Structure formats: structure tokens, C-alpha cells
Amino acid sequence: MNYPEQKKLSLQVFQEPRAKVFVFSHERSGTHFLMNALAQAFGYISNPQVDFDHSDANINFYYPLSIREYLAQFKGHPVANTFKSHHSFDFFSDLIEEVVEEFQVFYVYRNPLDVMVSLWRFIHKWEWHEGPKTDELADFIRMPPSGHMMRYQMYQQPTVLKRWESHVRGWVLEMPEQVRGRIIYVRFEDLLDRYAETLQGISHSMGREPFSLDKPGLEETVMPFQGRSGYRDDYYTAADLAYVEEQIGKTLVDLGYDTGA
């Protein structure tokens, strides 16, 4: 089984000055939903994307200069294709000021209870070792990260659940304030349930009104999602919710989510 076929990367540029867009997220957080929304509302191209996750570019992600040199080729060009990455903030910490200067950066995040369910099912789709494959979600959230998913993290994390926390804390809660104010943060739940209002809220930073507020269809995502949230009752026991509360409760509160316990 292979990843869904992507269009061969053919860069397109806007005819007028426009900000390039870079979307960051933890896996299964609504990445392509947001990318397709930006395409439909503001004219960006979500596919083909400049994909840092499955890139043919020769980037050494553990060497900031390598990332800087790769991004330098796009400097000053109003590229319409969306840039996308699931990498943790650690990979960009030394050059984040340059990235927010050259791009309009988005970070989309989602309730981790739903992220864990989606990621657990997603990993089972692949024949290779994308991550720990467990029969039960309860075991998955308690397992250390492994396999192909490790490419997105600089350091090992004790569990898949704590890996999510590290990602979102790095990009959101512990981001230096002078940078944080230049990133557009989007909650998956707002995009799902308050689509038009969320896009209108983005428009000020984009410097233009959306020319469409029609929500992209589920079939338009690269990796289709089910278009729902709230998997708690279907997959989590009381013991699991207590574990989530004990492990990442403060982060949930900081992001405005119910702790689940």
C-alpha cells in the first residue's frame, strides 16, 4: 500500500504580491482540511503542495542551515502552493523569525482525544512501521513513538500522547510571544463547526476577504477524514480518561479543552 498519489510538484506563483502560506500541525489534526479551506477561500493551491513530510528535496532537518538554504530559493516569490509540515518546533526554532518573515504561518490543532483515535487508525492503514500498531487504543496512547513517525520529532518522547503534548506546547503554548503573535492558530473544532466565522477571522491577517465560504468536501482531502469530533465515548474508558488527565491535563486546560476525566 502506498500513500495516495500526489500531483507532481509544479510551482505556481500569484500575479500580484501575496504572502506564501506554511501550515504546521501534529499528524491527524485537520492539516488538509485547513489547506483545502485556504485554497477554496483565498486561492492557494493545496495539491500539489510543498510537502516537507514526503519531500524529494535533499534537506537535513537536523541542520538548520539545510532548511534555510532550501527555503531561500522561494524568498521573495509569491508561491501559490501551500507549504506543509508535521515537524516539531525544535526543527525550526533557530530560524522561526525568518520563516514568519517570509510566510504567513498557520498552526492547526485538535482535541488530542480525537487525534489519538485518528492517528491509531491511520497507522493501521500502512504495511510499514509508521508507528506502534496496537490492538487497543488504550495501549497505543501509552506506547513510546517508533517507526516512520519518528522523523517528525527531534527527541524521543515517553509516549505517543506525550509526543502530541510536546508538539503543541512547542508550537503554541511555549512559542516566544514576539513570534506567537505572527502565527495564525486554528482549532480543528472551530473549522469544523464554525467554518464561515473562522475563515472570516483569518481574512484580516490574509489581507483580503474570502471569495468562497463553502466548506471543502470530505472527498477533497488527501487523506480523507470523517468530519467529526468527539470520539471520547466510543473509544475511551474511565481509566483512559484518568490517564489522559494525569499526563496532559494542564495542557488541555491551557488550550481550552475539557480534560476528559
N, C-alpha and C positions, 0 to 999 in steps of 0.2 A: 504494500500500500504506500502510495506517495502522497505528498502534500498536494492539495488542489492546484491545478495548473494555473500559473500566473502569466499574465501578458508579458512578453519580452519588454524590458525596460526601454522605453523611448521617452526621453525627457521632452517636456513641452514647457514653454515659458509664456507668461502673460504678456500682452502687448503694451500694458501700462505698468508702472511701478506697483508691485504688490509684495506683501510680506510672504516669505516662504513659511510653511507650516510643518512643525515637528510634533508628532504625537507620541508620548511616552505612557506606559502603563505596565502593570503586572499582567501576566497572561490571564485571559478569560475575564477581563474587566470591562468589556464593551469597546475595545480598541477599534474594530472595523465598523461598528455602529457609529461611533463618533466620526471616523474618517469618511464614511459614506454621507453622514449628515453635512459635514463641511463641503463635500463635493456637491451635494444637491442644493445646499443653501447659498454657497459662496463661489462655486465654480472650480474648486480644486479637483485634482484627479486622485482618486483613491486606489485605482488599479489601472496601470502598474504604479506601484509605489516605490520609493527609495527605501528598501527594506533592510534595516541593519540586522535583522534577526536571521535572514537567509541570504545574506548578501554575497555576491560574487566578487565584491571588492576585497582587495588584499589589505584588510585592516587588522592590526594588532591591537585589540581592545584593551590590553593591559599596558599600553604605552600611549599616553595622551597625545603625544606628537603625531602618532599614526592617525588617530581620529581627526586631529586638527588638519593634517595635510589632506585627508580625504575630503573634509568639508570645505577646504579652501577653494576647490575647483568650482563650487557653486556660489562663492561670495559675489555679491552684487548682482546676481542674476535672479529675476523673479520667477523661479521654477514653480510650475503649477502642480507637479506631482507631490504628493504628501510624503514626508519622511516619517518613519515609524521605528520604534524600538521598545523592547521589553527589558532592556538592561537596567540594573540598579543604578542609583545616583552615583555610586562610587566610581563608575567608569567615566563620568562626566564632571566630577567635582572640580578638577583642575582647569576646566575650560567652559564652565557653565556661563560665565559672564559673556564669553564670545558667542555662545550658542543663542542666548536670549537677545543678544545684539543683532544677530543675523536672521533669527527665526522668530515667528510667533509660536511659542512653546505651549502645548496643551498637556495636561496630565489627567487621565480619566481613571477614576477609582470606583470600586463597587463593594458592597457588603461582603466581607470575607466568608461568611457562611455560604453565600451563593457562589463566590469564586471557587471555594474548595470543592463544591459539588461539580461545578462545570469543569474544573481542571482535572479532577479524578476521572470523570467520564471521558474527557478529551484524551488523556494519556492512554486509556484503554483502546483508543482508535488505531494506534500505531503498532506496527510489528516490532519496531525497535524499542530500545530502552529510553523512552522520553523522560521517564521519571518512575518513582516507585509504583508498581502495579499491585494493588491490594484488593481483596475480595470485598472489604468493607471500608466505607468512608471513614469510620472511626479509627481504623489503623492508618489510613492514608495521612490524615492531618497530624498524626503523631510520629510519622516516619521522617528521617532526615532526607533532604533533597539528594537526588542521584541521577545519573544518566545525562541525557542531552539537555535537560533543563538547567544544568549547572553552568551553561555558557552565559546565562544572564546575571550571575552573581559573582562578586569579587571574592567573597569569603564564604566558607561553609556556614550553614545555619543549623541549629539543633533539630528543627522540624520544618515540614512544609508550611505549617501555619505560621511559625515564627519568621520564615522566609518572606511571607506576604507582609508581615508587620514591618520587617526591616526595609522592604521596598517602599512601602507607603510612607513610613516615617522619614526616609531619606529624601523622597521627592516632595513631600508635603509638610509634615509637622516639624522637621528639623532643617528645612531649607532656610538659608540665610534670608533675612527679611528683605534686603535690597533686591534679591533675585525673586523671591516668592511673589512679590507684587507685580512681577512682569510675566508670570505664568498664569494661564487660564486653567483653573481647576474645574473639572466637570464630574459630577456624580452620575454614575450609570442610571440610578433610580430617577434622577431628575430628567435625564434624556429620554428615559422610557415613559415616564408618567406625565411630564410637563415639557413635552418636546418643543412646542412653539415658544413658550416662555423662555426656555433655556437657550434656544437659538437667538431669540431677540436679545437676551442678556449678553451673548457673545458678540453681537453685531457691533457694539460700541468699540470694543477692542480691535475688531476687524476693520473698522473704519468705513463700513458700508452696511446697508440693510440687506437681509437675506432676500434673494429673489424667488425662493420657494420655501414654504414651511411644511411641505408634505414629508411625512416620515418615510425613510427608506424602507423597502420591504425586507422581510427576513431573508428572502432568497438572494438578496443583493449583497450579502456579506460573504467574504472569502471563506470563512468558517462559519456556517450557519448557526445561529443561536435560537433559543426557543422563545425569546421575547418575554421573559417573565422574571420576577424576583420573588423571594420568599420561599426558599427550599427547607426552612427550618423544620417544619412539622413532618416533612416527608423523609428526611434523612438523619436527623439528629436526635439522639436520646437525651434524657435529662443529664446523664453523666457526661455526654459530649459537650453539652452547652455549659456545664460547670467547668469543664476543662478549658473551653474557649475563653470563658470569663476569667479564669485564673491566669491564663497565658497572655492574653492580649486585651483584657478588659479596658485598661486605661486608654489604649489606642482607639478602641471602638468609641468610647465616650468622647475622646478628643475630635473624632471625625463626625460626631453626631449620630452614631448608630446605637441601637439598642444592644446591650451587652449579650442578650440571648439567654441568660440564666434565669 
